[in-house]
Amino acid sequence: MIHKPPIDELASKVKSKYALCVLASKRARQLMEQAQNQGLTELPGGEKPLSVAAQEIYDGKLIATDD
């Protein structure tokens, strides 16, 4: 479960909570694939992929599109 940043603040960054879930899960998968391609089983620093994705959305590094 994501506690930081708050889910309501994350949801305000995208059109809906559904779009938030899709965006965050896709990015989390990308992060894990990148780590696995480097021979790692987890992200550097032991961070959770979903937490990293949520922080990226909150920081405005990821933006939902209508694609």
Stockholm file with secondary structure:
# STOCKHOLM 1.0

chainA/1-67         MIHKPPIDELASKVKSKYALCVLASKRARQLMEQAQNQGLTELPGGEKPLSVAAQEIYDGKLIATDD
#=GR chainA/1-67 SS CCCSSCHHHHHTTSSCHHHHHHHHHHHHHHHHHHHHHTTCSSCGGGCCHHHHHHHHHHTTSCCCCCC
#=GC SS_cons        CCCSSCHHHHHTTSSCHHHHHHHHHHHHHHHHHHHHHTTCSSCGGGCCHHHHHHHHHHTTSCCCCCC
//
